[in-house]
Amino acid sequence: MTPREAARFIAAADARARHVRTGAAGAQVVWRLFGSGTPLVLLHGGFGSWLHWLPVVEELEGAFHLAIPDMPGFMESDPVPADATPGLLADRLAGGLDELFAPPAAIGVAGFSFGGLVAVHVARRLGRRVAGLALIAGGGLGEERDPVDLRSRRPDMTPEEQRAVAAHNLKAFMIADPCRVDALAVEIQQRNTARRPGLNSRVFSRTRSALDMLPDVTAPVAAIWGTRDPTVGEHLAARRMAVEAAASALTDALPGCGHWIMQERPAELAAFLKKALGTEPRPDGGGRG
């Protein structure tokens, strides 16, 4: 796939999505809806957008009614105040979900990276409406992470130089298998980092705040990581044990996989989400209380 083909692929997916805005003027959230079935909201990571989930949409839209927002303060959604917190984002998202899927409709919630932390906040707000919560390389589950060599792009760079920076950063932080750092991944990375989000997600992701809230989630919880994810590094086993202890969670780890699991292992992630969120039997028989 060439850069031009990657852009066309994104445009085609965007064109077949149903675009919806929720919330009051000045605090609106832009959503893209795909598929049918049980509603499943997919929350992207920091410095991200709905595009973080694009590589796995085709794997999931046959099983779920996907609702994928640009979270508040990101990309096309309205800005957030400078002192915004994950809780504020969750308030706007939960209100939007009430508009999209009128109560008491059950909703699955999944979040990637920083979106995992926001997903825990959303699940607490939705209460017993939550059919299941899935954390994909979720933030807020521990402070430890490996150092990462990230580079910055400059306005004076050529498009080829900017793509090279994006590819380097993807290999350093997001994707372990260099073969998966393809034109689509680079195009998504370029678009996602073109606009600085309205809050510093890393400050919140590098905490234990999601872990502390998990006992308040009454729905079944699941979590998955890649074994080569630098956000957990050598602490993966401890992270899994902590999540299991806090939430009786179904957990898994994909050998050789990096942080952006949707791009690197879409089929395996889709199978995990279907098992975790109810379209296939869970080996533990379900969730809690």
N, C-alpha and C positions, 0 to 999 in steps of 0.2 A: 504494500500500500504506500503510495506517495503522499506527500503533504496535501496536495490538491484532492486526492481521493479521500483522505481522512476528513478534510473539511466537508466534502460532499456527503460522507457517511453521517457526520454529525447533523448536517442540515436535513438529511432525509429522516433521521430519527426525530429531530425536533418538529418536523412538519407533521408527522403522524401522531405526535403527542397531543393531548387535549390540555390547553393552557388555561389556568384558572388563577385569579387573584383573590386572596382572602384578607380580611382585616379592614380596619378603618384607614382613611386617607392619611398618608404619612407613616403608616405602620403596616403596610401591605406586604404579604408574602406571595411570591410567584411560585406556582406549582406546575409540574408536568405529570399528567396521568396517563398510564398505559394499562392495558389488559383488563381483566375482569376476575371476579371471585372475591375472596376475603381481602379486605383492605390491608395494605402493608405500606407504612411510611418508611422511606429510606433517607437517612440523614447523612450528608456528606461530611468530609473532614475539614480541618482548618485550611485556609488558602484554597478552598474548593468551591464546588457548585454541584448542581445535579449531574454534571458530566462525570464525576467520580464513579457514578453507578452505571453509566452508559454501557460498559463492556458486559454487564450481566443482565441487562434489561430483557434481552431476547430469551434468556434462560429462565426468567421468572414470570414474565407477563402471561404465560399460559396458566399459571397456578394462582396468581394474586392480582388484585386491582392495585397497581403500584401508584403511590402518591409520592413524588420526588420533588422536594422544594429546593430552591436556593434559600438557605436559611436566612433569617433576618440579619441585615448588615452585609450580606454576601451577594455578589453579582447583580441580578436583576431585581432582587427584593429591596425594600426601602431601607435606608440606613438606620443604625441604632445609636443611642447616645454614647459618648466617650466612656462612660462608666458602666456600660452594659455588662451583664453577667450571663452565664448559661441559663440561669433561671428566667431572665427576661426573654431570651430566645424561645425557651420552652413555653412560656405563656402565650406568645404570638402563634407558635406552631400548634399548640393544643387548641387554641381558639379557632385556628384555620381548619383543623381536623373536625371540629364540631360542625363547621359550615359544610365541609365536603361530605362527611358521613354522619348524618344526624344521630345523636344518641337514641337508643343504647347500642348501636352497631358496634361489634367487636372490631378491634384494630390491632394488627401486629406492628411492632416498632423495632426498627433495626438502625444502628448507627455505626458509622465508620470513623475510627480515630477520635478527633474532638467531637464528632457527631455522636459517638457512643456515650460520652458524658451527657450531651444534651438529650439523648434518647432516654437515659435514666430519669432525668428531670421530667420529660414528657410522660413517661410511664407512671411516675408518681402522680402527676396531675390527672391523667386519664383514669387511674384507679382500676376498678374491675372491668372497665371496657377493654383493657389490654389483653389480647389473646396470647401474646408472648413477646418477650424482649430478647433481641439478639445483639451482641456487641462484637463488632468486627475490628480487631486490633484496637479495642476501645481505649479512649483516653480517660484520665481520672481514676485509674486503677493502680497507680504506683508512680513514684517519682523517678525511679532509676531508668536511665537509658544510655545507650552508647553514644560517644561523640560522632558527629557527622560532618563531612567535608562538603559544605554547600557553597555554590558560587552565585554571584549576582550578575544579572544582565544589565547592560547599559544602553541608553538610547542611541548611541553612535554605532552600535553593533549592526552588522548586516543580518538579514533574516536567517541565514545559514548559521552565523555565529550564535544568535539567540537560541536557535534550535539545539545547537551543540551544548549550550549551557543547560537547557532544559533536560536534555538526555543525560548529561552528567549528574544532575541533581536527582533524577529518577533512579539512576543506578546506585547513587550513594545513599538514598533515603527510602525510596518507595518500592523498588522492584529488584529482587535478587537475581532473577534470570535475565541476562542481557538480551536474549532473543525476544523477550516480551517488551522491551523498550523500543516499540515500533512507532511508525508515523502517527498512529492514532493516539498512543500514549503521550507522545511529545506534543501533539496539537492540543490535547486536553490540558496538559500541564501549562502550555503557553497561555491558553485562555483563562485558566483558573488563577494564574498568578499575575494577570494583567491589571487587576484591580485589588488594591489592598483592602482587606476586610475591616469592618468597623470595630473589632476587638482583637486583642492578642490571645489567640486560642491556646498557644503553648503554655502560657501562664496557668491556665485552668487545667490543661491536659496533664501537666506534670504535678498532679496532686493525687490524693486518695479520696477525693470527694465523691466520685461515682461509687467506689467500693463501700464507702460509709453509708450511702443511700440504698444500696441494693436490698438490705433486709426489709425495706419499706415497700418493695415491689412484690405484689401478691401473685403475679402471673409467672409462668415458667420462664426461666432465664437461661440463655445459652451464650457462650463466648468462644471465639476462635481467633487464633493467631497464626502467623507464619513463623517457622523456627529460625528464620534469618531476618526477622524484623528488628531493626536497630532501636525501636522504641521500647523493646523489652529485653533484647540481647540475652545475656546469661541469666536473667531473672525470670525467664518464661515459666519455669516450673513453679516458682514461688507465686507468680501472678495467677497461674491456674488454680493453685491450692487456695489462695486467698478468695478468689471469686467463687469457687465451689463451697468454701466454708461460709461465705456471706449469703449465698443465694441457692444452695443445693443445685448449682447450675450444671447443665450439660456443657462440657468444654471439649475442644479439639485443637490440634496443632497440625499444620500442613508442612511436612518436611521440605526444606529447601526453598520455602516461599518467603517473600519479603512482606512489606507493610501493606501495599495496595493489592489486597487479595482479589478484588473484583477484576482487575486487569490481568493479574498473573495466573489465577486459577479460577476462572468464572464458573466452570461446570461443577467443580468440587464445592465452591461456595454456595451455588444454587442448591445443590443436594443437601448441604448442611442446613440452609435456611428452611427448606421444605420439611426436613426432619424436625428442626427446632420449633417451627411455627405452625405445625399441625397438619400439613398436607401429606406427610408420611409419618408412620408410627415412631415415637421416641422410645429408645430402649428402656428408659426409666419410667415409662408409662405416663408422663405428663409433668405437672408442676406442683406448686405448693398451695396450701390453704386457700 
